[in-house]
Amino acid sequence: MDDNGFGELEADAAKRLRRVYILWITVMAALPIPIVLPRAEPHFVNAWHTALGRAWDLVADQPVENGAKALAQTGIAHWLVAHEQLSGFLHHRDELWRITAILTNIHYAGMAALNLGEAFGIDFDEEDDDS
């Protein structure tokens, strides 16, 4: 399969994944019992995955409504799947369906973070993602 455009697809997906991770940093810090995630520096990408996986567990103990817990865990799960699909795409570059899976999961992870953040009173317009 021709490799044209794959570099752009990967870069766009990685940029989106980072932006949504930054949303999760903000949302997790705003929880009643704050969960601190590693900075969004590119060389920490594996730490992001590990930290969000742990955050998924910790959200269950938050003193928030069950709907908020479910939204957080669902959004985090979508981010984790997107990250894993991006890793898979890097190893199986002929599987273009992975890009669709990545972008779809990033979208749902971002929407969950934004909705949860809104419920916690976070104004993301003022939270610049520095990218």
N, C-alpha and C positions, 0 to 999 in steps of 0.2 A: 504494500500500500504506500502511496506517495506520502511523504512527511510534510508537505507544504501546509503551513498554518498551525501545525501542532504546537510550536513554541508559543504562539500567540494565545491559543486556547488554554495552555497550561498556565501562562502568566496571568491571564484574565481570571481563571478559576482560583489561583493562589491569592491574587489580590482581593477577590471577593471573600474568600475564606478568612483572610486576615481581618478585613473590615468587620465581618460578623463576629469574629473572635473579640475584637475591640468592644463591640456592643455587649458581649457576654462579660467582659471584664467589668464594665460599668454596672450591669445588672446584678452580678454576683456581689459586688461591693456594696450595693444598696439594700441587700437583704437584711432582715432584722439581726441575724447572726452573719456578719459579712464573710464572704468566701473570697479570699485573695488569690487571683490567678497571675501567672507569670506575665511579664511585659510582652507586648506583641512584636518583639524583634524577630526578624526572619530566622535567625539561627536557633531560636527557641521552639520551632514548630513542633518537634516531638514532645516537648514539655507541655505545649498547649493541649495536645491530645490527652496526655496523662492527667493533666490538671482538670480538664473538663470532664474526663471520665470519673475522677474522684468527686468533682462538684456534683455530678449526677447523683451519686450516693448521698452526699451531704445535704442536698436539697430536701430529702425526705424528712430530715430532722428540723427543718425550719418552722418557726411558729407563724405560718401563713396558711391561707385556705388551701384545701386539697386541689382546687382548680388551678391555683397558682403553681403549686408543686408539680402538677401534671404538665402544665404548659412549659415550665422550666425544663423538666426532664425530657419532654418531647422535643423541644427546641435543641437542647444539648445533644440528644440522640441524632437528630438530623445533621448537626454540625460534625459529629464524630463519623457518621456514615460518609459525608462529603469528603472529609479528610482521608478516610480509607479508600474511597473511590479514586481520589486524586493520586494516591500512592499506587493504586492498581493501574491507573491509566499510564503512569510513568513507566511501568513494567510491561504493559500490554497496549502499546500505542495504536494498534489496529482496532481496538475495541472502542469505537466512537460513542457507543451507548453510554459509556462511563461519563462522558462530558455532560450529557443530558442528566444523568443521575446526580452528578456533582452539583450542577447549577440548580437543579430542582431542590436538592437537600439544603444547599446554601440559602436559597430563597426562604424555605420554611423555617430554617434556624434563625434567620434574620427577622422574619415576621414575629416569631415567638419572642425573641429578645425585645423587639420594639414594643409589642403588646404588653409584655410583663413589665418592661421599664415604664411604660405609660401608667400602668396600674400602681407603680411605686412612686409616681410623680417625677420621673426623670425627664428632663427636657433635652432630648438628643440633639436638637439644633445647636445648643450651646456646647455640647460635648463633641469637640472636633476630633476626628480619628487620626489626625496627624499624617494622613497618607496623601 
